[in-house]
């Protein structure tokens, strides 16, 4: 995987449904038109995450059709939804086989080849915490699951399911009620870990990496606090270290991406993950927390280069709905010019506002937001990420308004204002600017500023930005300081 990769999340089922509606016939992954693959390549992704290709559970789909909360969500987003539009959750997996309705294994192979031709690798999902109630493991390997008692079922029927194999726990996050459409795996089960390695090895033969859903839930201490003595005894090696080590033996270049919260990134990196979600950055950008952002960005750049930065994904509200147009520029520039992986979500750069529930296979008709689209086009066209995000990155100190933040790459300097008011201050750029004349070209609007390097070194660069404004400067220096440029 490239340094500072760009990952594009594509919700496979509704994406193919939209292509099918346009073509007037069913389109699978094997039949995606060249121009549709070309369109995905426009944000310059180094990887495409095809979310939701595995076989969904009919049992989970039935829950989505009949549960009042699912029905209400469906009606709010897709008022004209038919039963066929409810396809079940991609995170209630019946089998880690590509759904035949999406093209099966051969269709996925064709998709991987099409992406490779456009310079992109392929990322898929893996869900370590749970499987659907009709997954083959339930009947064949009940020891893979967390078991309860008749008393548990009577005390909380929503958290347990009676099966032929016993009373099994429904999957859950310890801070929320149980999910009704999945069963909880026991990450301490030796047999489960062997089966997971086998499953992930098969997945690794078909793609280049996995995004592991809620990866922190199967950390040993998290699982033990959630389930206590219901689990098998702790294994000599932590779950993820055992699993990633074994998969890496056969697939050493395979990428592990963790959806992770609760500041558990360090353990996940230590146990074999290459990248982890950066929810802290999202929360602080969404909340306009300049002090929190500055503190967050003081972390070691090498650490930050392992983080996945995002403004939206299928679990978060659409960025256009959260940031609107007025706050979008500073947030988007931050996303695109900080170190680490950039996660973009299909439809994000068009300014779509409807967050599609994962159990739906068709999205509502929604026009692009012309203003948000124009903003992203401006950012993604003149600011090629491989050009700005090169060399070493450093956070710069700023004297002045605390809402003004700045950082520098080798040949670029970025300043953002994360507040709803004008922000100004002196950016300390460093003594290395002395002795040169400098031409600062703002890649956002081609404005040129000429500055004397000795003044920059002594006092810094004075920056004044409107509410939620930003600069992305390309730095051009010349030694013949007094004759090359006229200082202004």
C-alpha positions as CSV (number, residue, x, y, z in Angstrom):
1,X,0.0,0.0,0.0
2,X,1.3,3.5,-0.9
3,X,2.3,5.9,1.8
4,X,-0.6,8.1,2.8
5,X,-3.1,6.1,0.8
6,X,-6.5,7.3,-0.4
7,X,-9.3,4.7,0.1
8,X,-12.7,5.1,-1.6
9,X,-15.6,3.3,0.1
10,X,-18.2,2.1,-2.4
11,X,-21.5,0.5,-1.1
12,X,-21.4,-2.3,-3.6
13,X,-25.1,-3.3,-3.7
14,X,-26.8,0.1,-4.2
15,X,-23.9,1.1,-6.6
16,X,-24.6,-1.9,-8.8
17,X,-28.4,-1.2,-8.4
18,X,-27.9,2.3,-9.7
19,X,-25.8,1.0,-12.7
20,X,-28.5,-1.6,-13.4
21,X,-31.3,1.0,-13.4
22,X,-29.3,3.1,-15.8
23,X,-28.5,0.2,-18.1
24,X,-32.0,-1.3,-18.0
25,X,-30.7,-4.7,-17.0
26,X,-29.0,-6.4,-14.1
27,X,-25.3,-5.4,-13.7
28,X,-22.9,-7.5,-11.7
29,X,-19.3,-6.8,-10.7
30,X,-18.3,-8.7,-13.8
31,X,-20.3,-6.4,-16.1
32,X,-19.5,-2.9,-14.7
33,X,-19.0,-0.6,-17.6
34,X,-15.5,0.8,-18.1
35,X,-16.7,4.3,-17.6
36,X,-18.1,3.4,-14.2
37,X,-14.7,2.1,-13.0
38,X,-13.2,5.2,-14.5
39,X,-15.5,7.4,-12.5
40,X,-14.4,5.7,-9.3
41,X,-10.8,6.6,-10.2
42,X,-11.5,10.3,-10.3
43,X,-10.7,11.0,-6.6
44,X,-7.4,9.3,-7.2
45,X,-7.9,6.3,-4.8
46,X,-5.0,3.9,-4.2
47,X,-7.6,1.5,-2.9
48,X,-11.4,0.9,-3.4
49,X,-13.2,-0.7,-0.5
50,X,-16.2,-2.6,-2.0
51,X,-18.4,-2.6,1.1
52,X,-20.9,-5.4,1.4
53,X,-20.1,-8.1,-1.1
54,X,-20.5,-11.1,1.1
55,X,-23.6,-13.3,1.3
56,X,-26.2,-11.7,3.5
57,X,-28.4,-13.6,5.8
58,X,-32.1,-14.3,4.9
59,X,-32.8,-14.5,8.6
60,X,-31.3,-11.0,9.1
61,X,-33.2,-9.7,6.1
62,X,-36.5,-10.9,7.6
63,X,-35.7,-9.0,10.8
64,X,-35.0,-5.9,8.7
65,X,-38.4,-6.4,7.0
66,X,-40.4,-6.9,10.1
67,X,-38.7,-5.0,13.0
68,X,-40.5,-1.6,13.5
69,X,-37.2,0.3,14.0
70,X,-35.8,-1.0,10.7
71,X,-39.1,-0.3,9.0
72,X,-39.1,3.3,10.2
73,X,-35.6,3.9,9.0
74,X,-36.4,2.4,5.6
75,X,-39.5,4.6,5.3
76,X,-37.6,7.8,6.2
77,X,-34.9,7.3,3.7
78,X,-36.7,5.4,0.9
79,X,-40.4,6.0,1.1
80,X,-41.2,4.0,-2.0
81,X,-39.2,1.0,-0.8
82,X,-40.4,-2.4,-1.9
83,X,-39.5,-5.7,-0.1
84,X,-36.9,-6.3,-2.8
85,X,-35.0,-3.2,-1.7
86,X,-34.4,-4.6,1.8
87,X,-31.5,-6.9,1.2
88,X,-30.3,-7.4,4.8
89,X,-27.3,-6.1,6.6
90,X,-23.8,-6.6,5.1
91,X,-22.6,-7.0,8.7
92,X,-24.9,-10.0,9.3
93,X,-22.9,-12.3,7.2
94,X,-24.2,-15.8,6.4
95,X,-21.1,-16.8,4.4
96,X,-17.8,-15.2,3.3
97,X,-18.6,-16.0,-0.3
98,X,-19.3,-13.2,-2.7
99,X,-23.1,-13.0,-3.2
100,X,-24.1,-14.5,-6.6
101,X,-26.5,-11.6,-7.1
102,X,-23.4,-9.3,-7.2
103,X,-21.4,-11.6,-9.5
104,X,-19.9,-14.2,-7.2
105,X,-16.2,-15.0,-6.9
106,X,-15.6,-14.5,-10.7
107,X,-17.3,-11.1,-10.6
108,X,-15.1,-10.0,-7.8
109,X,-12.0,-11.2,-9.6
110,X,-13.1,-9.1,-12.6
111,X,-13.6,-6.1,-10.3
112,X,-10.1,-6.5,-8.8
113,X,-8.6,-6.7,-12.3
114,X,-10.5,-3.5,-13.4
115,X,-9.3,-1.6,-10.3
116,X,-5.7,-2.8,-10.8
117,X,-5.7,-1.5,-14.3
118,X,-6.6,1.9,-12.8
119,X,-3.9,1.8,-10.1
120,X,-6.2,0.8,-7.3
121,X,-6.1,-2.2,-4.9
122,X,-9.2,-3.9,-3.5
123,X,-10.3,-3.8,0.1
124,X,-13.2,-5.9,1.5
125,X,-14.9,-6.4,4.9
126,X,-14.3,-8.8,7.7
127,X,-16.5,-8.9,10.8
128,X,-14.7,-10.5,13.8
129,X,-17.3,-10.1,16.5
130,X,-20.3,-11.8,15.1
131,X,-22.0,-13.7,12.3
132,X,-25.6,-14.2,11.2
133,X,-27.9,-16.7,13.0
134,X,-27.9,-18.9,9.9
135,X,-24.1,-19.0,9.4
136,X,-22.8,-22.6,9.0
137,X,-20.7,-22.3,12.2
138,X,-23.9,-22.1,14.4
139,X,-24.8,-25.7,13.6
140,X,-21.4,-27.1,13.0
141,X,-19.4,-25.3,15.7
142,X,-21.6,-24.1,18.6
143,X,-18.4,-23.9,20.7
144,X,-17.4,-20.8,18.6
145,X,-20.2,-18.8,20.3
146,X,-21.0,-17.3,23.7
147,X,-23.5,-19.4,25.5
148,X,-26.1,-18.4,28.1
149,X,-28.7,-20.0,30.3
150,X,-32.4,-20.2,30.5
151,X,-32.3,-17.5,33.2
152,X,-30.4,-15.2,30.9
153,X,-33.0,-15.6,28.2
154,X,-35.9,-15.0,30.6
155,X,-34.1,-11.9,32.0
156,X,-33.3,-10.3,28.7
157,X,-34.9,-12.0,25.7
158,X,-33.6,-9.3,23.3
159,X,-30.0,-10.3,24.2
160,X,-30.2,-14.0,23.7
161,X,-31.5,-16.5,21.1
162,X,-32.6,-20.0,21.7
163,X,-31.3,-22.4,19.1
164,X,-30.9,-26.1,18.6
165,X,-27.4,-25.7,19.8
166,X,-28.4,-23.9,23.0
167,X,-29.0,-20.4,24.2
168,X,-26.6,-18.1,22.3
169,X,-25.8,-14.5,22.9
170,X,-26.7,-11.9,20.3
171,X,-23.8,-9.8,19.1
172,X,-23.2,-6.6,21.0
173,X,-21.0,-3.6,21.8
174,X,-20.7,-3.4,25.6
175,X,-22.2,0.1,25.6
176,X,-25.3,-0.5,23.6
177,X,-28.2,-3.0,23.4
178,X,-27.6,-6.3,21.5
179,X,-28.0,-6.3,17.7
180,X,-31.0,-8.4,16.8
181,X,-29.6,-10.0,13.6
182,X,-26.3,-11.5,14.7
183,X,-24.8,-14.0,17.2
184,X,-21.8,-13.3,19.4
185,X,-18.5,-15.2,18.7
186,X,-16.2,-16.2,21.5
187,X,-12.8,-14.7,20.5
188,X,-11.0,-17.0,23.0
189,X,-12.3,-20.2,21.3
190,X,-9.2,-22.0,19.8
191,X,-11.3,-23.5,17.1
192,X,-12.8,-20.1,16.1
193,X,-9.3,-18.6,15.7
194,X,-8.3,-21.4,13.4
195,X,-11.5,-20.9,11.4
196,X,-10.9,-17.2,11.2
197,X,-7.4,-17.6,9.9
198,X,-8.8,-20.0,7.3
199,X,-11.5,-17.5,6.3
200,X,-9.2,-14.6,6.2
201,X,-6.7,-16.5,4.1
202,X,-9.4,-17.3,1.6
203,X,-10.4,-13.6,1.6
204,X,-6.7,-12.6,1.1
205,X,-6.6,-14.7,-2.0
206,X,-9.3,-12.5,-3.5
207,X,-8.3,-9.0,-2.5
208,X,-5.5,-6.8,-1.1
209,X,-6.8,-6.0,2.4
210,X,-9.7,-6.0,4.8
211,X,-11.5,-3.4,6.8
212,X,-12.2,-5.1,10.1
213,X,-15.5,-4.0,11.6
214,X,-15.4,-2.9,15.2
215,X,-11.9,-4.5,15.6
216,X,-11.5,-3.5,19.2
217,X,-14.5,-5.6,20.3
218,X,-12.3,-8.8,20.2
219,X,-9.4,-7.4,22.0
220,X,-8.9,-9.8,24.9
221,X,-9.6,-7.4,27.7
222,X,-12.7,-5.9,26.0
223,X,-14.2,-9.3,25.3
224,X,-13.5,-10.4,28.9
225,X,-15.1,-7.2,30.4
226,X,-18.2,-7.7,28.2
227,X,-18.7,-11.5,28.6
228,X,-16.7,-12.5,31.7
229,X,-16.6,-16.2,32.6
230,X,-18.8,-17.1,29.6
231,X,-15.7,-17.0,27.4
232,X,-13.3,-19.9,27.0
233,X,-10.0,-19.4,28.9
234,X,-7.6,-16.7,27.6
235,X,-5.2,-17.9,24.9
236,X,-1.4,-17.5,25.1
237,X,-1.5,-14.9,22.3
238,X,-4.0,-12.0,21.9
239,X,-6.7,-12.6,19.3
240,X,-5.4,-10.2,16.6
241,X,-1.8,-11.1,17.0
242,X,-2.5,-14.7,16.5
243,X,-4.8,-14.1,13.5
244,X,-2.7,-11.5,11.7
245,X,0.5,-13.4,12.2
246,X,-0.9,-16.6,10.7
247,X,-2.5,-14.8,7.7
248,X,0.8,-12.9,7.1
249,X,2.7,-16.1,6.7
250,X,1.0,-16.8,3.3
251,X,0.0,-13.2,2.5
252,X,2.8,-10.9,3.8
253,X,1.5,-7.8,1.9
254,X,-2.1,-8.2,3.0
255,X,-3.4,-5.0,4.6
256,X,-5.3,-5.0,7.9
257,X,-7.5,-1.9,8.5
258,X,-9.2,-1.5,11.9
259,X,-12.4,0.3,12.5
260,X,-11.5,1.2,16.1
261,X,-12.7,3.5,18.9
262,X,-12.0,4.1,22.6
263,X,-8.3,5.0,21.9
264,X,-7.3,1.4,21.4
265,X,-5.2,2.0,18.3
266,X,-1.8,1.3,20.0
267,X,-2.8,-2.3,20.9
268,X,-4.2,-2.9,17.4
269,X,-1.0,-1.6,15.7
270,X,1.0,-3.8,18.1
271,X,-1.1,-6.8,17.2
272,X,-0.7,-6.5,13.5
273,X,-2.9,-3.8,12.1
274,X,-1.5,-1.5,9.4
275,X,-4.1,1.3,9.7
276,X,-6.7,2.4,12.3
277,X,-9.7,4.8,12.1
278,X,-9.1,8.3,13.5
279,X,-12.5,9.0,15.0
280,X,-10.9,11.7,17.3
281,X,-10.1,13.9,14.3
282,X,-13.6,13.6,12.9
283,X,-15.2,14.5,16.2
284,X,-13.0,17.5,16.6
285,X,-13.5,18.8,13.1
286,X,-17.2,18.3,13.3
287,X,-17.3,20.0,16.7
288,X,-15.0,22.9,15.7
289,X,-12.6,22.0,18.5
290,X,-9.5,23.9,17.6
291,X,-7.7,23.2,20.9
292,X,-8.5,19.5,20.6
293,X,-7.4,19.4,17.0
294,X,-4.0,21.1,17.8
295,X,-3.4,18.7,20.7
296,X,-4.4,15.7,18.5
297,X,-2.0,16.8,15.7
298,X,1.0,17.1,18.1
299,X,1.2,13.3,18.0
300,X,4.2,11.7,16.4
301,X,3.9,12.1,12.6
302,X,4.9,8.4,12.2
303,X,1.9,7.5,14.4
304,X,-0.4,9.8,12.5
305,X,0.7,8.2,9.2
306,X,-1.1,5.0,10.4
307,X,-4.4,6.7,11.0
308,X,-7.4,6.6,8.6
309,X,-8.9,10.2,8.4
310,X,-12.5,10.7,7.2
311,X,-15.3,13.2,7.1
312,X,-17.9,10.5,6.5
313,X,-18.4,6.8,6.0
314,X,-21.4,4.5,6.1
315,X,-21.6,4.7,9.9
316,X,-21.5,8.5,10.1
317,X,-23.8,11.2,8.7
318,X,-23.0,12.6,5.3
319,X,-20.3,15.3,5.4
320,X,-22.5,17.7,3.5
321,X,-25.2,17.4,6.2
322,X,-22.7,17.9,9.0
323,X,-20.4,20.6,7.6
324,X,-22.8,22.3,5.1
325,X,-21.1,24.5,2.5
326,X,-19.8,27.1,4.9
327,X,-17.7,24.7,7.0
328,X,-16.7,22.4,4.2
329,X,-13.5,24.0,2.9
330,X,-11.5,23.9,6.2
331,X,-12.6,20.3,6.9
332,X,-11.9,19.0,3.4
333,X,-8.5,20.7,3.2
334,X,-7.6,19.3,6.6
335,X,-8.6,15.8,5.5
336,X,-6.7,15.9,2.2
337,X,-3.5,17.5,3.6
338,X,-2.9,15.7,6.9
339,X,-0.7,12.6,7.1
340,X,-2.3,9.2,7.1
341,X,-4.8,7.5,5.0
342,X,-7.7,9.5,3.5
343,X,-11.1,7.7,3.5
344,X,-13.6,9.1,1.0
345,X,-17.2,7.8,0.7
346,X,-18.9,7.4,-2.6
347,X,-21.2,10.4,-3.1
348,X,-19.2,12.5,-0.7
349,X,-17.6,14.6,-3.4
350,X,-21.1,15.2,-4.9
351,X,-22.4,16.6,-1.7
352,X,-25.0,13.9,-1.2
353,X,-26.8,14.3,2.2
354,X,-28.8,11.0,2.6
355,X,-27.1,8.4,4.7
356,X,-28.3,5.1,3.4
357,X,-29.0,2.4,6.0
358,X,-26.8,-0.7,5.3
359,X,-29.8,-3.1,5.0
360,X,-31.1,-1.3,1.9
361,X,-29.9,-2.3,-1.6
362,X,-31.2,0.8,-3.4
363,X,-30.5,4.4,-2.7
364,X,-33.0,7.3,-3.2
365,X,-32.7,9.6,-6.2
366,X,-30.7,12.6,-5.0
367,X,-29.3,15.4,-7.0
368,X,-25.7,16.4,-6.5
369,X,-25.1,19.6,-4.5
370,X,-23.5,21.9,-7.2
371,X,-21.7,24.1,-4.7
372,X,-20.2,21.2,-2.7
373,X,-19.3,19.3,-5.9
374,X,-17.5,22.4,-7.2
375,X,-15.5,22.7,-3.9
376,X,-14.4,19.0,-4.1
377,X,-13.6,19.4,-7.8
378,X,-11.4,22.4,-7.0
379,X,-9.6,20.5,-4.2
380,X,-9.1,17.2,-6.0
381,X,-8.0,18.8,-9.3
382,X,-5.4,21.4,-8.4
383,X,-4.3,19.7,-5.2
384,X,-3.0,16.3,-6.3
385,X,-2.5,14.4,-3.1
386,X,0.7,12.8,-4.1
387,X,2.1,16.3,-4.7
388,X,1.1,18.0,-1.5
389,X,1.6,15.0,0.9
390,X,5.2,14.3,0.1
391,X,8.3,14.6,2.2
392,X,8.1,15.0,5.9
393,X,5.1,16.6,7.7
394,X,5.2,19.0,10.7
395,X,2.7,20.9,12.7
396,X,3.6,24.6,12.9
397,X,3.2,26.9,15.9
398,X,0.9,29.9,15.5
399,X,0.9,33.1,17.5
400,X,-2.6,34.7,17.3
401,X,-6.1,33.4,17.1
402,X,-6.2,29.8,18.5
403,X,-8.6,28.7,15.8
404,X,-5.9,29.1,13.2
405,X,-3.9,25.9,12.6
406,X,-1.0,25.3,10.2
407,X,1.3,22.5,9.0
408,X,3.9,22.0,6.4
409,X,5.1,19.4,4.0
410,X,8.3,19.6,2.1
411,X,7.2,22.1,-0.6
412,X,3.7,23.0,0.8
413,X,2.3,25.0,3.7
414,X,-1.4,24.6,4.8
415,X,-3.4,26.9,7.0
416,X,-7.0,26.4,8.1
417,X,-9.4,28.4,10.2
418,X,-11.8,26.0,12.0
419,X,-14.0,28.8,13.6
420,X,-17.0,30.7,12.3
421,X,-15.1,34.0,12.7
422,X,-12.1,35.6,10.9
423,X,-8.8,34.2,12.4
424,X,-5.4,35.8,12.0
425,X,-1.9,35.1,13.4
426,X,1.8,34.6,12.7
427,X,2.8,31.1,11.5
428,X,6.3,30.2,12.6
429,X,7.7,28.7,9.4
430,X,11.3,28.2,10.5
431,X,14.8,29.6,10.0
432,X,15.3,27.6,6.8
433,X,13.4,30.3,4.9
434,X,16.2,32.9,5.5
435,X,18.3,34.0,2.6
436,X,15.7,33.4,-0.1
437,X,12.9,35.2,-1.8
438,X,9.7,33.2,-1.6
439,X,6.8,32.9,-3.9
440,X,3.7,31.4,-2.2
441,X,1.1,30.1,-4.7
442,X,-2.3,29.3,-3.2
443,X,-3.4,26.1,-5.0
444,X,-7.0,26.8,-4.1
445,X,-7.4,30.0,-6.2
446,X,-3.9,30.6,-7.8
447,X,-3.3,33.7,-5.7
448,X,0.4,34.5,-5.5
449,X,2.1,36.1,-2.5
450,X,5.7,37.3,-2.5
451,X,7.6,37.3,0.8
452,X,11.2,37.9,1.9
453,X,12.8,34.9,3.5
454,X,14.6,36.8,6.2
455,X,11.3,38.3,7.4
456,X,9.7,34.9,7.3
457,X,12.4,33.4,9.4
458,X,12.4,36.3,11.9
459,X,8.7,36.9,12.3
460,X,6.8,34.1,10.6
461,X,4.1,34.3,7.9
462,X,1.2,36.5,8.7
463,X,-2.1,34.7,7.8
464,X,-5.6,36.1,8.0
465,X,-8.4,33.7,7.0
466,X,-12.2,34.2,6.7
467,X,-14.5,31.9,8.7
468,X,-13.7,28.3,7.9
469,X,-11.2,29.4,5.3
470,X,-8.0,27.7,4.1
471,X,-4.8,28.2,2.2
472,X,-2.7,25.5,0.5
473,X,0.5,27.2,-0.5
474,X,3.1,25.8,-2.9
475,X,6.5,27.2,-1.7
476,X,8.9,28.4,-4.4
477,X,12.2,29.9,-3.2
478,X,14.9,31.8,-5.1
479,X,18.4,32.7,-3.8
480,X,18.6,35.9,-5.8
481,X,16.3,37.4,-3.1
482,X,16.5,41.1,-4.1
483,X,16.0,40.7,-7.9
484,X,14.0,37.5,-8.5
485,X,10.7,38.8,-7.1
486,X,9.4,42.2,-6.1
487,X,8.5,41.9,-2.4
488,X,5.0,42.9,-1.5
